[in-house]
């Protein structure tokens, strides 16, 4: 059976993915792999306020809890996917990454990914 480490490695190995991090909703890294230029602890620490705002937006708009958020920045994308009440997956991708395929795979495999946490 695959482990969280296997999951992180598989996502990180995708073309254009710069980092894949499983973290707690408190922002602490559970497991992660990234390019040497990324500080996964620093990036993960910035995720909880984004989660909170996205959750509140979904509830205010009567859309329910957050499943996945995609943030587009000048030099890439940040994808935050809720795995469980306690864990989140963060994927940082280069602008040239096949974002549609990556989002499809993350969404299609969400239950399998969550079962590893």
Secondary structure, DSSP 8 states (H G I E B T S, - for coil): ---HHHHHHHHHTSTTEEEEEEEETTS-EEEEEE-TT--HHHHHHTHHHHHHHHHHHHHHTT--S-SEEEEEETTEEEEEEE-SSSEEEEEEE-TTS-HHHHHHHHHHTHHHHHHT-
